[in-house]
C-alpha cells in the first residue's frame, strides 16, 4: 500500500507519517492508502550509506549530477546531511541527519521542501498548476479561490464549512488544466516556525470524514482575489501576475533550477506558463474589503 498525497494524482511509497517541511501534506495518513501507484509516484528511503561520487556530469554549488542521480552533501562541523534523488524512479534517499533537519535555514532546504518542489515542478510540466488557495463544495458548485498570503482565504473556508460546505483544499490548490478540475489536498494543520499562525485546531474540528471531497472534481468557479483595507476599488493585476505571485514557488529552490537546467526543461516550463495563463482565463477577479468576500 502507498500513501495518498493528492487523490488520483500523487502517491508515495513510505512508512513515514510526516516529513519535515512537507507542507503539501503534513499528515501522510490524511487520505486512505492506495494499492496502485498514481501517475506521479515517489519513494522515500532512509539510507545512511549515501556516497557522493568524486566525478560528476554536472555541478551547481552543493548539488551534483551523476548518471540518473542527483546528490547533495554539506558538512557543517559534525553535522553532515546528505540526500540523493533518482530522476528515473523518483526515489528520494536521505540520511538521518537530513531527515531530522527541522526548518529551512538560508539556502538549506528541508527534505519536505525539496519533495514539495519536485512534485510542484513535475505537476506543472504535466499541465497542472499548484496555487496558493482554497476550494470547497457548496450549493452544488465546486468553488476555488486563490489570493496572496494573509488575505483571509482560510477564514473564508472555515466560514463556508460552518455553513455546511464540503472541504476540498486548503493552502495547496492543485488544478488540472486539461480538464479544468481541482484535486483534493491535505489541510495545513500547523505553520512553520517563523510564521507562527494558529490555524490548525478550529479547521481540524470543522473537517470530518463525511464532509471531505476525496476525488478530483470539475471547477465551477475560480476566483483570483485580493483583500484591501484602503480606498482602492479595482484589481489591476492580470492572470499571469496572480499566477506568478501565488504559484511556481519551486523556482526559489536552487536544486530545482539546477534540475531544470540539466534536463533542458526550461523552455517547456515557460511554454506551460503561457498555457496556464490561457487556461486560467476562465477565472474571475474579485475585490473585497475587510475580508468580506462576495462568494455564495
Buried (B, 14 or more C-beta within 10 A) or exposed (E): EBBBBBBBBBBBBBEEEEBBBBBBBBBBEBBEEBEEEBEBBBBBBEBEEBEBEEEBEEEBEBBBBBEEBBBBBBEEEEEEBBBBBBBEEBBBBBBEBBBEBEEBEEEBBBBBBBBBBBBBBBBBBBBBBBBBBBBBBBEEBBBBBBBEEEBBBBBBBBBBBEEEBBBBBBBBBBBBBEEBBBBBBBBBBBBBEEEEEEBBEBBEEBBEEEBBBBEBBEBBBBBBBBBBEEEEEEBEEEBEEBBBBBBBBBBEBBBBBBBBEBEEBEEBBEEBBEBBBEBBEEBEBBBBBEBEBEBE
